[in-house]
Amino acid sequence: MTALDDKERQRQANLPQEKGALAANLAAGSLMKAIWSMSWPLMMTTVSSSLVGLADMHVAGFLGSASQAAVGVSEQVLFILMIFIMSTGVGTQALVARATGAEDQEEAARATGQSIVFAVLMGMALLIAAKLGAHKIIGLFSGSTEVTDIGARYLSIYCLYLIPFSLVSIINAAFRAIGDARTTLIIMLVSTIFNISGDYLTVLHNWPLPGLAVEGIAWSAVVGSSVGACVALAFLLRSPLGSCTSYMYPFIGSVLKRIVKIGIPAAMQRLGWGLSTFVIFFILRCLDNPTEALAAWTIGIRVEGLVFMPLMALGLSVAAIVGQNLGARKEERAFKAGWHVTLIGVAMMLVSCGLLFVFAGKVSDIMTKEHATAEITASYIRYNAIAGPFLALAMVLSSALQGAGDTKTPMVISYIANWAIRLPVAYFFAITMNMGADGAWLSMTLSVAVMGILTAMRYQSRAWLKTKV
């Protein structure tokens, strides 16, 4: 125990204890009611987030495939940086949920305050790195000079998004952990409205300045996220976690250590997936029509996201439910919650992915005006629709494990699926067997199936129930 930790304990003893209950007790009452109360707002939240990505691609389509590819590559680059912030949110949610289940409101506020400052400082450092290396980073992943130039302009502005994103990411994680999913929905809806409105106003209506092109899309994201961050802070200060401001300084070593312990494997899992996507970029660059293939992939990711993002919502909800129940020492209820939510996710995917498979061609025609890009996009959508039920297993149960603090196992499974299966198979089918983009899409389907099966096996073992956070 450090002197700083002792000082912190003394400071806590002098703080007034906050009155009032936490937002929602997910460890008591009907389990299905708890699942529903968390899931429907988070589903709407994640769908609204997907709509932003679709709007970005749709508006960029009016500027051409090069702009679509540039926006897609740039956003993928920034996603790599955002991984570290989001992983801090995983640690935040796990700690705050456990504290909530144990009815320790002071601990919940302390973890929230420490996480916010840590994430914002991280966001500042990542912003500087992205700003300085925008052109070189984009150039690594694009064989087209035009795509590189457009992407560098886009990323040099879009990287400002990291600061408000760090605030929103941690605050939303804390709200989910205390069972308040509706507030996260309000925050994201406000951000989404500003973001999408900005996309169409700047690019199609030349407002407030003419000729912004992809820069308009980037500024729309920054403004939308900044407004969302302001709304998030306002809600936080009025919430049961409002006392978190008392714990933002100085850093508390014991708390940060626990956050990082949970967050690092989650970061490595997402980083492994993110870096594997760039290897796919390199494979697509080797095809006869690389610009169309890259554009198709960036469009396809956003189209499938509209269908698959509800799985993320289910995952976020079950993480909070599992965390609170383990904090309340209700292990059997925590275990059942994971499977209940997963079955809901599988049923949703069977229906939605079936429709996506059937209407893949029509959806692709809406998203791009170029015939070659539309055909490759439709192929991407069909292959990934087949993987939908397996993705439900992987995403929901992996989130349940993370909610329990078991982030190492999902990390290992992700590396097996992406690096040992997806990438070698993609190269073999796309390049060696000359299947083109279809070979890369097929490898995605196979790797997701393996990931879903392995994650289900780990969850069923129940070994994760004893994880310490």
C-alpha positions, 0 to 999 in steps of 0.5 A: 500500500502506497502513501498516496493510497493511505492519504486517499483513504483518509480523504474518503473518510472526511467526505460526506456519504451520498444518500440515495440508491443506485440507478437499478438493481439488476441482481434482484427481481425478474431476470428477464425484466432486468435483461429487457430494461437494459437491452432495449435502450442499448439496442437503440443506442447501438443502432443509432451509432450504426446509422452514423457509419452508414450516413458517413458512407452514403454521403462519401458515396456522392464524392466517389469510391476513392472518398468512400475508401479513404473514409473507411480506411481512416475510421479503421485507423482511428478505431485502433486508437479508440480501442485503448479508450474503450478497453478502459471502459471495459474495466470501468464497467466491471468495477462499477457493476461489482461495486453496485451489486455489493451496494458500495456506492462510494467505490462505484464513484471512485472507479468512475472518477479515476477512469474518466481522467485516465481516459481523457489523458489517453485520448489527448496522447492518441490525438497527438500521435494521429495528428502527426502521422496522419499521412504516413499511417493512411499511406501504409494501408492504401495503394492509391495516392488519391485515397491516401491524400483524401484519407490524410485530410480526413484523419487530421480532423477526425482525430479530434474526435478522440477527446469527446469520445473518451468522455462519452465512452467512460461515462456511458460505461459507468451508467450501464454498470449502475443499470441506467441504459436510458441515459446512454441512449439519450446521450447517443441520440443527441450525438447522432442527430448532430453528426448525421445532420452535419454530414448531409449539410456540409457535403450535399448542401455546402453549409456552412462552407462550400467545398468541405467534401470529406472534411465536412464528414470529419467535422460533423463527427467531432461536433456531434461527439462534443455535444454528446460529451457535454450532455453526458457530463451534465447527466453524470453530475446529477446522477448517483455517480455525481460524487466521482468528481471528488475522485478525479485527482490525485490518481489512486494506484490501487484503482487504476491497477484494477482497471488496467488489469481488466482493460489490457486483455480487452485492449489486446483482444480488440487490437488483435482484431483491428490489426487483422483487418489491416492485413485484410486491407493488404490482401484486398490491395493485391486484387485486380480491383483494389479500390472497389474492394476496399470501398465494398468492405467499408460499406459492408461493415456499416451495413452489417453493423446496422444488423449486428450492432444489437448484439453489441447492445445485448453484450453491453447489457449482459456485462452489467447484469453479470457484474452486478450479480457477481458483486451480489454473490449470485453466481447462478443468476449471473450464469443464466443471464448470459445464456438467456441473452445469447439465445435472444441474440441468436434468434434475432440473427436468424431473422435479420441475417436471413433478410439481409442475405435476401436483400443484399443486392438492393441494399448495396445499390442504395449505398453506392452508385458504382456497379462494380463496388455494389456487386462486391458489397453484396457478396460481402453482405451475404457471406457475413449474414451466414455467420450471424448466429455464430457472431451472436454466440461470440459477442454476447458470451464474450461480453458476459465474460468481460463483465465478470472480469475474465478478459484474458480468455476472449482475448486468446480466442480472438487471436486464434480465430483472427490470426490462426484462421481468418488471415491465412485462409483469406490469403489462400482463398483470395490470392492462391485460389484466385477467388478474389474478394469472395475468398476474404469474405469466406474466411471471415465466416469461418473464423466467426464460427470458430470464435463463437463455438470456442467462446460458448465452450468457455462460458459453459465451463463456469470457471470464469465465475471465480474471477477476481477483479 
